[in-house]
Amino acid sequence: QVQLVESGGGMVQAGGSLRLSCEASGRTFSTYAMAWFRQVPGKEREFVAAIRRTSDSTYYADSAKGRFTISRDNAKNTVYLQMNTLKSEDTAVYYCAARSAPLGIARVASGYAYWGQGTQVTVSS
């Protein structure tokens, strides 16, 4: 099992940047594929980005391409989401998620077994 704790959320003006972090417990972090999702009230959890365990491949939702960057530091058991040029529609609770690496990445929330508690990102226009 792995436990995930997100941080780095907050309020920012449109056009600004934030970096989210997700720290995982345990010594097996490198065996998990990691992802970021987001959710607004009344909507399903939405895929944002994912990264394989060795960082050799990253995947993005169309809404995140060119603005967001997912990365990981296996030595620090941490995955990051750098978010630039933020828009008001990026406002959401952001969650990190983990799944066993041999399964690859998934773009749906049901594909991930482990979740953090979420961190609020609010972008004001």
VOKEKOL-71829 format. One line per field, with one value per residue (C-alpha): residue number from 1; residue in three letters; x negated, y negated, z negated. Coordinates in Angstrom, 2 decimals, always signed. Layout:
N
pos: c(NUM,...)
code: c(ALA,...)
x: c(X,...)
y: c(Y,...)
z: c(Z,...)
***
This chain:
125
pos: c(1,2,3,4,5,6,7,8,9,10,11,12,13,14,15,16,17,18,19,20,21,22,23,24,25,26,27,28,29,30,31,32,33,34,35,36,37,38,39,40,41,42,43,44,45,46,47,48,49,50,51,52,53,54,55,56,57,58,59,60,61,62,63,64,65,66,67,68,69,70,71,72,73,74,75,76,77,78,79,80,81,82,83,84,85,86,87,88,89,90,91,92,93,94,95,96,97,98,99,100,101,102,103,104,105,106,107,108,109,110,111,112,113,114,115,116,117,118,119,120,121,122,123,124,125)
code: c(GLN,VAL,GLN,LEU,VAL,GLU,SER,GLY,GLY,GLY,MET,VAL,GLN,ALA,GLY,GLY,SER,LEU,ARG,LEU,SER,CYS,GLU,ALA,SER,GLY,ARG,THR,PHE,SER,THR,TYR,ALA,MET,ALA,TRP,PHE,ARG,GLN,VAL,PRO,GLY,LYS,GLU,ARG,GLU,PHE,VAL,ALA,ALA,ILE,ARG,ARG,THR,SER,ASP,SER,THR,TYR,TYR,ALA,ASP,SER,ALA,LYS,GLY,ARG,PHE,THR,ILE,SER,ARG,ASP,ASN,ALA,LYS,ASN,THR,VAL,TYR,LEU,GLN,MET,ASN,THR,LEU,LYS,SER,GLU,ASP,THR,ALA,VAL,TYR,TYR,CYS,ALA,ALA,ARG,SER,ALA,PRO,LEU,GLY,ILE,ALA,ARG,VAL,ALA,SER,GLY,TYR,ALA,TYR,TRP,GLY,GLN,GLY,THR,GLN,VAL,THR,VAL,SER,SER)
x: c(+0.00,-0.98,+0.30,+0.34,+0.31,+0.74,-0.42,-0.98,+2.56,+3.84,+5.26,+3.62,+4.60,+5.24,+1.97,+0.07,-1.64,-1.48,-3.43,-1.64,-3.52,-2.42,-4.57,-4.15,-4.87,-6.77,-9.81,-8.06,-7.18,-9.19,-6.94,-3.86,-2.66,-1.40,+1.26,+3.02,+6.78,+9.04,+12.64,+15.17,+18.46,+21.09,+18.66,+16.67,+13.02,+11.08,+7.71,+5.00,+1.63,-0.20,-3.76,-5.29,-7.47,-10.75,-9.63,-10.27,-6.72,-4.23,-0.61,+1.64,+5.25,+5.75,+6.62,+3.20,+0.93,-1.55,-0.72,-1.19,-4.20,-4.18,-7.44,-8.65,-11.63,-11.78,-14.54,-12.14,-9.01,-7.36,-5.43,-4.92,-2.53,-3.86,-0.95,-1.60,+0.66,+3.50,+7.06,+10.23,+11.43,+8.47,+10.15,+10.73,+9.59,+6.50,+5.78,+2.75,+3.24,+1.12,+1.43,-0.84,-3.38,-3.02,+0.53,-0.75,+1.07,+4.81,+6.83,+9.83,+10.13,+11.32,+7.91,+6.16,+6.21,+4.60,+5.55,+4.48,+6.88,+6.77,+5.59,+7.69,+6.55,+8.47,+7.73,+9.27,+9.91)
y: c(+0.00,-3.60,-6.73,-10.01,-13.57,-16.53,-20.07,-23.31,-24.33,-27.84,-30.87,-32.50,-35.03,-33.96,-33.67,-32.70,-29.46,-26.89,-23.73,-20.87,-18.16,-14.70,-12.80,-9.07,-6.92,-3.66,-2.46,-1.22,-4.56,-3.74,-0.74,-2.95,-4.87,-8.24,-10.64,-13.89,-14.31,-17.20,-17.57,-20.35,-19.99,-18.08,-16.70,-13.52,-13.39,-14.45,-13.17,-15.83,-14.09,-10.83,-9.57,-6.13,-4.90,-5.71,-9.13,-7.97,-8.72,-11.37,-11.83,-14.86,-15.80,-18.19,-20.92,-20.52,-20.14,-22.96,-24.46,-21.70,-19.46,-16.28,-15.01,-12.73,-12.30,-8.68,-9.44,-11.82,-9.69,-12.72,-13.54,-17.12,-19.04,-22.35,-24.44,-27.55,-30.06,-29.10,-29.82,-30.20,-26.86,-25.16,-25.85,-22.48,-20.13,-18.36,-14.78,-12.60,-8.92,-5.79,-2.45,+0.53,-0.21,+3.04,+1.93,-1.18,-4.47,-5.05,-8.11,-7.23,-7.54,-3.95,-2.79,-4.01,-2.25,-4.89,-8.53,-11.54,-13.79,-16.54,-20.14,-23.11,-25.26,-28.47,-30.68,-34.13,-36.02)
z: c(+0.00,+0.41,-1.29,+0.61,-0.71,+1.62,+0.98,+2.85,+3.65,+3.09,+4.74,+7.74,+10.38,+13.94,+15.83,+12.72,+11.73,+8.97,+8.27,+6.59,+4.75,+3.72,+1.27,+0.93,-2.06,-1.90,-0.03,+3.10,+4.71,+7.82,+8.51,+9.02,+12.00,+10.78,+11.97,+11.18,+11.42,+10.59,+9.59,+9.29,+7.41,+9.34,+11.90,+12.25,+11.38,+14.48,+15.69,+15.86,+16.28,+15.63,+15.52,+15.69,+12.85,+14.62,+15.93,+19.49,+20.55,+19.59,+20.62,+20.51,+20.96,+23.85,+21.34,+19.70,+22.72,+23.10,+19.69,+17.12,+16.52,+14.46,+13.03,+10.27,+8.01,+6.92,+4.43,+2.65,+3.13,+4.69,+7.83,+8.97,+11.15,+12.41,+13.61,+15.68,+17.40,+15.12,+16.14,+14.10,+15.48,+13.78,+10.44,+8.77,+6.06,+7.36,+6.36,+6.90,+7.52,+7.77,+9.45,+9.77,+12.51,+14.51,+15.27,+17.04,+16.76,+16.96,+17.86,+15.70,+11.96,+11.58,+12.76,+9.63,+6.31,+4.11,+3.63,+1.68,-0.21,+2.42,+2.48,+3.57,+6.47,+7.05,+10.04,+9.97,+13.18)
***
